[in-house]
């Protein structure tokens, strides 16, 4: 059994719900961009839109892996499944590929501005924290 006689600790529910909301925003951003939803994309300049819509297939694939693995990781965290750690690990792989495209192979940082770089740092920190948290919960057998 786990450390709490079968009962999940309160922090698991808090982190699980907050991470689900956070990752749902990422999933919405990805979906709205891929579907080119005007109400969402109208806030960007023509140059920024051309950049987003010009992602090569491999960069879109890494972005999709990062987004959907994160969302599933949050769900599996709430379901108390150890697979959450693996999913958050896969999300980091997606983030690596996306970051390489955005900040190494293209000039995405200059195009999107300092705010985008800072936001990318926040995404990295949260992704790593979720991975380490899920891994720790799996080791403590809170996740099965």
ABEGO torsion letter per residue (X at the ends): XBAAGGBBBAAAAAAAAAAAAAAAAAAAAAAAAAAGBAAAAAABBAAAAAAAAABBAAAAAAAAAAAAAAAAAAAAAAAGBAAAAAAAAAAAAAAAAAAAAAAAABAAAAAAEAAAAAAAAAAAAAAAAAAAAAAAAAAAGABX
